[in-house]
Amino acid sequence: MAETAAHLVDHVIPHVPVRQWMISFPIPLRHLFATQPQLLSPVLQVIHHALSTFVIKHAGLTHAQAQTGAVTLIQRFGSAANLNIHLHCLLLDGVYRLTDGVPVFQPVPAPTMEQLQPLLPRIITRLLKMLTRQGALIEEDTGIPSLADPDHDPALAPLHAAACTYRIALGPRAGQKVLTWKDPALRLANHETPQQKGCVSAQGFSLHAETSCGPHQRQKLERLCRYITRPALGHKRLRRTPAGEVVLQLKTPYRDGTTHIVMTPLEFLQRVAALVPRPRLHLIRFHGVLAPNAALRSQIVPGESDQEPNTADGDGNLSSASTRARMSWAQLLKRVFAIDITTCPQCGGTLTILAAIEAPAVIIKILSHLGLPTRAPPRAPARIDEFFQTA
């Protein structure tokens, strides 16, 4: 997904301040959105309207006077390979106003905790009302809505429910929580965790709006995009014990000292199956002025109109976002994987293409003269052990 991050930075997100708004949901709604993913579209509409209204009013304007935009990435997983559907919304930290037909960006100050406190309950109220109208929730006499059809998908519902609650869906240990490894020293160190700055929570929801990138911090923005577009599992955090169990190391230890979770191969496959998104479910959505058919999109997104090359200051922040409409494969390899195929590893000079030889007879003649094999090596059989590191 590093290519996606590079594309968002180079060709979608304008060179203006950007703030990440991260919204997480309570466990029942995570299960609901997993079994009924079509609900994510109206959910995103409600959330984006609330956030854009907040930013526009924060600028002292109205929807008729200004517009903003966002790119939302739907992330389905937590660090323990659990099903945790939450949203990372890269919202422009300001608004666009038309001045003589030209869009002019007006930044807004960072939101304060006093401003975030009433915003989250407003979002929660609108979401619950919308889901009730959609028939996904049933309003009880207690005032707390419940899921209308918790087993909407009989085939995958048990996997989703178990993955949401860190439990096992199938097998001899069905219904039990996965085994964990804990470090008592870390439990004492993390016994009390202070509230994060720029984060508010209520009714199982949380809203985090502390992370932001300046207009010239394109490398920081790309690192943020790479983080939120990363895959659910990293090979470096997986290993296999001699007994055949799969061990997944957590990125950050839990407050109770948990550092690893241990699963049998069947339990691990259950987790992976629950994290796979449905077919034709787009995990990247565009809103406002960044929507595909937005009238202002072509005037504000970076693209071919940029002429100057990228430059960086002493802190590594790009001072200009000038990039071509398309990058060559050599540039993509260098950008994404830090592999520079245009530089000679011996002298450090720039490599140039002298010839492209495609005739098989000529290729065989050259390889034979150099004493190199003229046939490709046979394919090795697939080995599942290469996916894990043996503990």
Backbone torsions as a table, in degrees:
resi	resn	phi	psi	omega
1	MET	NA	1.1	178.4
2	ALA	-64.2	-31.6	176.6
3	GLU	-63.7	-37.8	177.8
4	THR	-63.3	-42.3	179.0
5	ALA	-61.7	-43.5	179.1
6	ALA	-63.7	-38.1	179.6
7	HIS	-66.4	-41.8	179.4
8	LEU	-61.6	-40.8	-177.8
9	VAL	-72.1	-40.0	-173.4
10	ASP	-82.9	-31.0	-168.3
11	HIS	-130.2	1.3	-177.6
12	VAL	-125.4	-56.4	-172.3
13	ILE	-81.2	121.9	-178.9
14	PRO	-65.9	169.9	-179.3
15	HIS	-87.5	67.6	-179.8
16	VAL	-136.9	166.1	176.7
17	PRO	-59.5	140.8	-179.8
18	VAL	-130.0	137.4	177.7
19	ARG	-122.4	138.0	176.6
20	GLN	-90.5	124.1	173.1
21	TRP	-109.0	113.5	-179.0
22	MET	-106.3	124.5	-178.4
23	ILE	-118.5	125.2	175.1
24	SER	-116.0	156.5	-172.7
25	PHE	-118.9	158.5	173.4
26	PRO	-67.0	161.8	-173.6
27	ILE	-57.8	-42.6	179.2
28	PRO	-58.8	-37.6	179.6
29	LEU	-73.9	-30.8	174.5
30	ARG	-61.1	-43.5	177.6
31	HIS	-64.8	-40.6	-180.0
32	LEU	-61.7	-47.0	-177.5
33	PHE	-69.8	-25.4	176.6
34	ALA	-73.0	-40.3	-178.5
35	THR	-82.9	-26.1	179.0
36	GLN	-128.8	72.5	-174.9
37	PRO	-64.8	-17.4	178.7
38	GLN	-64.8	-17.7	179.0
39	LEU	-73.6	-15.4	-177.8
40	LEU	-65.9	-30.2	-179.6
41	SER	-64.6	-52.6	176.2
42	PRO	-65.5	-30.4	176.5
43	VAL	-62.5	-44.3	179.2
44	LEU	-64.9	-36.5	178.0
45	GLN	-61.8	-43.9	179.7
46	VAL	-64.0	-45.7	-176.3
47	ILE	-68.3	-44.2	-179.3
48	HIS	-65.5	-38.8	178.6
49	HIS	-62.5	-40.4	179.7
50	ALA	-66.9	-43.1	-178.7
51	LEU	-70.1	-43.0	179.9
52	SER	-65.7	-38.4	176.6
53	THR	-62.9	-39.6	178.4
54	PHE	-61.3	-45.5	-178.2
55	VAL	-68.3	-43.4	-178.9
56	ILE	-63.8	-43.8	177.3
57	LYS	-67.0	-33.9	177.5
58	HIS	-62.9	-27.7	176.7
59	ALA	-84.8	-2.0	179.7
60	GLY	78.8	25.8	-176.1
61	LEU	-127.8	-177.0	177.6
62	THR	-123.5	171.2	179.1
63	HIS	-62.1	-28.6	179.2
64	ALA	-73.9	-20.0	-176.7
65	GLN	-101.0	-24.4	-172.8
66	ALA	-147.9	160.4	177.3
67	GLN	-137.7	155.8	173.4
68	THR	-136.3	179.3	-177.3
69	GLY	-150.2	168.7	-177.0
70	ALA	-158.1	157.3	169.1
71	VAL	-120.7	121.3	-178.5
72	THR	-110.5	130.9	176.8
73	LEU	-112.2	123.4	-179.9
74	ILE	-88.3	113.3	179.5
75	GLN	-103.9	134.9	-170.9
76	ARG	-106.0	-0.4	-168.2
77	PHE	-135.2	158.5	170.6
78	GLY	-110.9	-178.5	-175.3
79	SER	-69.4	-20.5	179.9
80	ALA	-96.7	24.7	-177.5
81	ALA	56.7	28.8	176.5
82	ASN	-90.4	155.6	179.0
83	LEU	-78.9	107.8	-177.2
84	ASN	-137.9	84.9	-179.3
85	ILE	-74.4	117.9	177.5
86	HIS	-145.3	170.7	-170.4
87	LEU	-119.7	136.5	170.4
88	HIS	-113.9	108.1	-175.7
89	CYS	-107.1	113.0	175.7
90	LEU	-89.4	94.2	-174.6
91	LEU	-98.4	133.1	176.2
92	LEU	-58.2	129.4	-174.6
93	ASP	-85.9	57.9	-179.5
94	GLY	164.7	-168.0	-175.2
95	VAL	-134.4	158.9	174.1
96	TYR	-104.7	133.3	174.1
97	ARG	-121.7	142.2	177.8
98	LEU	-84.6	121.8	176.5
99	THR	-123.2	110.3	-175.7
100	ASP	55.8	38.1	178.5
101	GLY	80.5	2.0	-178.4
102	VAL	-112.1	128.8	178.4
103	PRO	-71.6	127.4	179.4
104	VAL	-118.4	130.4	-176.3
105	PHE	-88.5	137.0	177.2
106	GLN	-123.0	108.9	-179.7
107	PRO	-71.5	161.2	177.6
108	VAL	-124.5	154.6	177.7
109	PRO	-67.1	160.7	178.2
110	ALA	-64.8	142.0	179.9
111	PRO	-68.8	145.5	177.6
112	THR	-96.7	166.6	178.6
113	MET	-62.7	-34.5	179.1
114	GLU	-65.8	-30.5	178.5
115	GLN	-81.8	-30.2	-179.4
116	LEU	-76.8	-29.7	-175.9
117	GLN	-57.1	-47.0	179.1
118	PRO	-81.0	-15.0	-177.5
119	LEU	-70.2	-43.6	-177.9
120	LEU	-63.8	-47.8	176.5
121	PRO	-57.9	-34.0	178.1
122	ARG	-64.5	-42.5	178.3
123	ILE	-65.1	-42.8	-179.0
124	ILE	-61.0	-45.8	-178.8
125	THR	-60.8	-44.8	-179.0
126	ARG	-67.8	-37.8	179.1
127	LEU	-64.8	-47.0	-178.2
128	LEU	-64.3	-38.6	177.1
129	LYS	-64.8	-42.2	-179.9
130	MET	-65.2	-44.0	-179.7
131	LEU	-66.8	-31.8	175.9
132	THR	-68.5	-41.5	176.9
133	ARG	-64.2	-33.9	179.5
134	GLN	-74.2	-10.3	-179.2
135	GLY	84.9	8.0	179.9
136	ALA	-82.8	-24.4	179.2
137	LEU	-123.1	152.5	176.6
138	ILE	-119.5	125.8	-179.4
139	GLU	-80.8	119.1	-178.2
140	GLU	-87.5	170.3	178.6
141	ASP	-64.7	-26.5	-179.6
142	THR	-75.0	-9.0	-178.0
143	GLY	89.8	-6.9	179.7
144	ILE	-100.2	116.3	-178.1
145	PRO	-71.3	154.5	177.5
146	SER	-127.8	164.5	-178.9
147	LEU	-68.2	134.8	-179.0
148	ALA	-73.7	-39.7	-177.5
149	ASP	-142.0	84.8	-176.8
150	PRO	-64.9	-22.2	179.8
151	ASP	-110.0	49.5	-178.9
152	HIS	-60.5	-33.8	178.5
153	ASP	-119.0	95.8	-175.0
154	PRO	-60.7	-27.3	-176.7
155	ALA	-75.2	-46.1	-174.5
156	LEU	-102.0	-13.3	-177.3
157	ALA	-55.9	-44.1	178.3
158	PRO	-62.1	-37.6	178.3
159	LEU	-66.3	-42.7	-180.0
160	HIS	-64.8	-44.7	-178.4
161	ALA	-63.2	-41.8	-180.0
162	ALA	-68.1	-41.1	-178.8
163	ALA	-68.1	-27.6	177.5
164	CYS	-72.1	-31.8	-173.3
165	THR	-108.8	16.3	176.9
166	TYR	62.0	32.3	-178.1
167	ARG	-115.2	178.8	-177.9
168	ILE	-106.2	132.8	-174.8
169	ALA	-88.6	-44.3	-172.6
170	LEU	-128.5	161.5	176.2
171	GLY	103.0	-175.4	-176.2
172	PRO	-66.0	-22.3	-179.6
173	ARG	-106.3	28.4	-178.1
174	ALA	-59.5	134.7	-179.9
175	GLY	91.1	-16.7	179.8
176	GLN	-88.3	159.4	176.3
177	LYS	-79.1	153.2	-179.7
178	VAL	-67.4	153.3	178.1
179	LEU	-70.8	148.7	-178.7
180	THR	-133.7	156.8	169.8
181	TRP	-108.6	134.1	-176.9
182	LYS	-126.2	148.9	176.3
183	ASP	-113.6	109.2	-177.6
184	PRO	-57.8	-33.3	-179.4
185	ALA	-64.0	-40.1	178.8
186	LEU	-69.3	-29.7	178.2
187	ARG	-65.3	-40.1	178.1
188	LEU	-69.2	-37.8	-177.3
189	ALA	-70.0	-32.3	-176.3
190	ASN	-105.7	22.9	-175.7
191	HIS	-62.5	-39.0	179.0
192	GLU	-121.3	119.5	-179.5
193	THR	-110.7	119.0	179.5
194	PRO	-67.2	155.4	179.2
195	GLN	-65.7	136.2	-178.6
196	GLN	-68.9	144.8	177.4
197	LYS	-70.4	138.2	179.9
198	GLY	73.2	20.7	-178.0
199	CYS	-127.4	131.0	175.9
200	VAL	-125.6	150.3	-177.6
201	SER	-136.9	149.0	177.7
202	ALA	-168.5	132.6	173.8
203	GLN	55.2	34.1	-180.0
204	GLY	86.7	-8.3	175.0
205	PHE	-91.1	156.1	172.3
206	SER	-143.9	148.7	-179.8
207	LEU	-133.7	121.7	-177.5
208	HIS	-121.5	127.4	-175.9
209	ALA	-138.9	35.7	-176.2
210	GLU	-89.9	-32.4	-174.3
211	THR	-79.4	130.6	178.8
212	SER	-146.6	160.4	178.2
213	CYS	-129.4	136.1	178.2
214	GLY	-74.4	171.6	-176.7
215	PRO	-63.6	-25.1	-179.0
216	HIS	-107.5	5.2	-179.1
217	GLN	-91.9	62.2	-175.8
218	ARG	-72.1	-33.3	177.2
219	GLN	-67.8	-39.0	175.7
220	LYS	-64.1	-40.3	178.4
221	LEU	-64.4	-39.3	179.0
222	GLU	-67.3	-38.2	176.1
223	ARG	-61.9	-39.5	178.2
224	LEU	-65.5	-42.4	178.7
225	CYS	-64.8	-37.8	177.7
226	ARG	-65.1	-37.1	-179.0
227	TYR	-65.9	-44.1	-175.2
228	ILE	-84.2	-8.2	174.2
229	THR	-106.7	11.6	-177.2
230	ARG	-69.1	158.3	176.5
231	PRO	-71.9	166.9	-175.6
232	ALA	-69.4	-33.5	-175.7
233	LEU	-126.8	139.8	174.4
234	GLY	-111.3	133.9	-177.4
235	HIS	-60.4	-31.2	-176.6
236	LYS	-67.8	-22.2	-179.8
237	ARG	-95.5	0.5	-179.8
238	LEU	-107.9	139.7	171.0
239	ARG	-152.6	168.3	-175.6
240	ARG	-123.8	134.0	179.4
241	THR	-81.0	162.1	175.8
242	PRO	-57.2	-25.5	178.6
243	ALA	-80.1	-3.1	178.4
244	GLY	93.8	1.8	179.9
245	GLU	-80.1	151.4	179.4
246	VAL	-97.4	127.4	-179.1
247	VAL	-113.9	125.5	178.8
248	LEU	-114.6	120.3	178.5
249	GLN	-83.7	132.8	178.4
250	LEU	-74.6	147.6	178.1
251	LYS	-67.1	-39.2	178.2
252	THR	-134.5	129.2	179.9
253	PRO	-59.2	146.5	176.6
254	TYR	-73.9	167.9	-178.9
255	ARG	-64.2	-25.1	178.4
256	ASP	-85.7	6.3	178.2
257	GLY	92.0	2.8	179.7
258	THR	-66.4	126.9	-179.2
259	THR	-116.3	-25.4	-178.4
260	HIS	-142.0	154.6	168.3
261	ILE	-118.9	146.7	-174.2
262	VAL	-121.4	129.3	-178.0
263	MET	-137.8	151.9	169.1
264	THR	-74.8	163.0	177.8
265	PRO	-54.6	-38.7	178.7
266	LEU	-65.6	-42.6	178.7
267	GLU	-65.0	-36.9	178.2
268	PHE	-65.0	-42.2	179.2
269	LEU	-65.7	-32.8	175.7
270	GLN	-61.8	-41.9	178.6
271	ARG	-63.6	-45.7	-178.0
272	VAL	-62.8	-41.9	-179.8
273	ALA	-62.2	-37.0	-179.2
274	ALA	-70.1	-25.2	-177.0
275	LEU	-86.1	-13.1	-177.6
276	VAL	-72.2	124.3	179.4
277	PRO	-71.0	158.2	178.6
278	ARG	-67.1	155.8	175.1
279	PRO	-60.6	143.5	178.0
280	ARG	62.4	24.3	174.8
281	LEU	-100.0	107.5	-178.6
282	HIS	-78.2	125.9	-178.0
283	LEU	-93.6	-5.2	177.0
284	ILE	-120.5	123.1	-177.8
285	ARG	-123.4	149.7	-178.1
286	PHE	-120.6	139.6	-174.0
287	HIS	-133.0	157.9	172.6
288	GLY	62.0	-133.2	-177.3
289	VAL	-69.9	-11.3	178.0
290	LEU	-97.6	0.4	176.8
291	ALA	-65.8	150.8	-175.1
292	PRO	-55.1	-37.6	-176.4
293	ASN	-102.3	15.3	180.0
294	ALA	-67.1	140.6	-176.3
295	ALA	-65.8	-33.4	-176.0
296	LEU	-91.4	-3.9	-171.6
297	ARG	-59.5	-45.2	-176.3
298	SER	-67.0	-19.7	-178.5
299	GLN	-90.5	-12.9	-173.8
300	ILE	-119.6	-23.7	-178.3
301	VAL	-76.0	146.5	176.9
302	PRO	-69.9	148.5	-179.2
303	GLY	-174.0	-141.1	-173.6
304	GLU	-69.8	-17.7	-179.0
305	SER	-68.1	-20.3	178.4
306	ASP	-75.3	134.8	-176.0
307	GLN	-116.8	-32.2	-174.0
308	GLU	-81.1	147.7	179.0
309	PRO	-73.4	160.9	178.1
310	ASN	-68.1	140.4	173.9
311	THR	-133.5	157.3	-177.9
312	ALA	-129.6	146.3	177.7
313	ASP	-88.2	-169.4	-176.4
314	GLY	-64.4	-25.0	-179.9
315	ASP	-89.9	3.2	-180.0
316	GLY	82.4	13.2	179.6
317	ASN	-91.3	133.5	-178.0
318	LEU	-71.6	129.5	179.3
319	SER	-91.0	-13.6	175.5
320	SER	-146.3	141.9	-175.9
321	ALA	-103.7	32.8	-174.9
322	SER	-74.0	117.1	177.0
323	THR	-140.2	156.1	177.6
324	ARG	-75.1	164.4	-179.0
325	ALA	-61.8	-34.1	178.5
326	ARG	-133.2	143.9	177.4
327	MET	-102.5	145.8	177.9
328	SER	-72.2	165.5	178.7
329	TRP	-62.4	-36.8	178.2
330	ALA	-62.8	-41.4	178.3
331	GLN	-67.1	-39.2	178.8
332	LEU	-65.3	-41.6	178.3
333	LEU	-61.5	-41.1	179.7
334	LYS	-69.6	-39.2	-176.9
335	ARG	-70.3	-43.9	-171.8
336	VAL	-89.9	-44.6	-172.6
337	PHE	-112.1	2.9	-179.0
338	ALA	58.8	36.2	176.8
339	ILE	-109.6	114.9	-177.9
340	ASP	-103.9	101.6	-178.6
341	ILE	-90.0	2.2	179.5
342	THR	-98.3	-1.7	-178.5
343	THR	-113.4	133.2	179.3
344	CYS	-70.4	126.8	179.5
345	PRO	-70.3	-15.5	-178.0
346	GLN	-86.3	-54.1	-174.3
347	CYS	-108.8	-11.8	-178.5
348	GLY	81.8	5.0	178.9
349	GLY	-79.1	172.1	-178.9
350	THR	-84.8	129.0	178.8
351	LEU	-82.2	144.0	176.8
352	THR	-127.9	151.9	179.2
353	ILE	-82.3	117.3	178.7
354	LEU	-88.0	-39.3	-179.5
355	ALA	-162.3	153.3	174.8
356	ALA	-115.3	104.7	-175.8
357	ILE	-95.7	120.2	-177.6
358	GLU	-118.7	-16.2	-178.7
359	ALA	-70.1	122.1	-177.7
360	PRO	-58.0	-39.7	-177.8
361	ALA	-63.8	-41.3	179.8
362	VAL	-67.4	-39.2	179.5
363	ILE	-62.9	-45.6	-180.0
364	ILE	-62.8	-39.5	-179.7
365	LYS	-64.1	-42.3	-179.9
366	ILE	-67.7	-45.8	-178.9
367	LEU	-63.7	-39.3	178.3
368	SER	-64.1	-40.2	179.3
369	HIS	-64.0	-34.8	-179.9
370	LEU	-84.5	-3.0	-178.7
371	GLY	74.2	26.4	-179.5
372	LEU	-104.2	152.2	179.2
373	PRO	-62.0	142.4	-178.0
374	THR	-98.0	-3.2	178.6
375	ARG	-123.9	146.2	179.2
376	ALA	-67.7	146.7	178.7
377	PRO	-65.2	150.6	179.1
378	PRO	-66.5	153.7	179.0
379	ARG	-71.1	135.8	176.9
380	ALA	-80.9	148.7	177.9
381	PRO	-66.0	151.3	179.9
382	ALA	-65.1	139.2	179.6
383	ARG	-129.1	119.6	-179.5
384	ILE	-70.3	-25.8	-177.6
385	ASP	-65.5	-19.7	-179.2
386	GLU	-71.6	-15.8	179.5
387	PHE	-75.0	-25.1	-177.1
388	PHE	-116.9	162.0	168.7
389	GLN	-102.4	122.3	-178.4
390	THR	-67.4	128.3	-177.8
391	ALA	-71.5	NA	NA
